[in-house]
């Protein structure tokens, strides 16, 4: 349980596009690289979020957990 809380907190600071690609690489599951989770970079936005909505961020976090 303690490790899960640590992981959830770490995911709050994750770079979501890199996390998604890393998950696919580590697991060998390229099905996670879906068009609906394709990052969109905005020069003036927080690049760490990859342009993901809160719902998309939740999806990436769920995949990581």
VMD Tcl script that draws the C-alpha trace (Angstrom):
set ca {
  {0.00 0.00 0.00}
  {2.84 2.35 0.90}
  {4.49 1.69 -2.48}
  {1.24 2.44 -4.30}
  {0.93 5.80 -2.57}
  {4.55 6.58 -3.47}
  {3.89 5.64 -7.12}
  {0.71 7.73 -7.28}
  {2.58 10.76 -5.94}
  {5.41 10.23 -8.42}
  {2.91 10.07 -11.28}
  {1.64 13.53 -10.30}
  {5.02 14.90 -11.44}
  {5.49 12.64 -14.47}
  {6.11 13.81 -18.02}
  {3.09 12.08 -19.52}
  {4.26 11.66 -23.14}
  {7.58 10.16 -21.99}
  {5.80 7.99 -19.44}
  {3.47 6.54 -22.05}
  {6.30 5.72 -24.45}
  {8.37 4.25 -21.61}
  {5.48 2.04 -20.52}
  {5.09 0.75 -24.05}
  {8.80 0.08 -24.32}
  {9.11 -1.67 -20.95}
  {5.99 -3.81 -21.34}
  {6.30 -4.41 -25.09}
  {2.66 -3.38 -25.41}
  {2.39 -0.88 -28.25}
  {-1.41 -0.92 -27.97}
  {-0.94 1.82 -25.37}
  {0.25 4.18 -28.13}
  {-3.23 5.13 -29.26}
  {-4.28 8.12 -31.33}
  {-6.47 9.43 -28.50}
  {-3.36 9.64 -26.29}
  {-1.11 11.25 -28.88}
  {0.54 14.31 -27.29}
  {-0.03 17.77 -28.68}
  {2.68 20.25 -27.85}
  {1.84 23.88 -27.34}
  {4.89 26.11 -27.08}
  {3.31 28.17 -24.32}
  {1.79 25.29 -22.35}
  {3.33 22.93 -19.81}
  {5.14 20.41 -22.03}
  {5.13 17.89 -19.22}
  {1.41 17.43 -19.75}
  {1.68 16.92 -23.50}
  {-1.55 18.77 -24.07}
  {-3.47 15.98 -22.35}
  {-6.82 16.74 -20.77}
  {-7.40 15.70 -17.18}
  {-9.25 12.62 -18.44}
  {-6.31 11.64 -20.65}
  {-3.89 12.20 -17.77}
  {-6.01 9.86 -15.66}
  {-5.86 7.24 -18.43}
  {-2.06 7.41 -18.60}
  {-1.81 7.21 -14.80}
  {-4.11 4.17 -14.77}
  {-1.92 2.46 -17.37}
  {1.15 3.14 -15.27}
  {-0.42 1.80 -12.10}
}
mol new
graphics top color blue
foreach p $ca { graphics top sphere $p radius 0.5 }
foreach p [lrange $ca 0 end-1] q [lrange $ca 1 end] { graphics top cylinder $p $q radius 0.2 }
display resetview
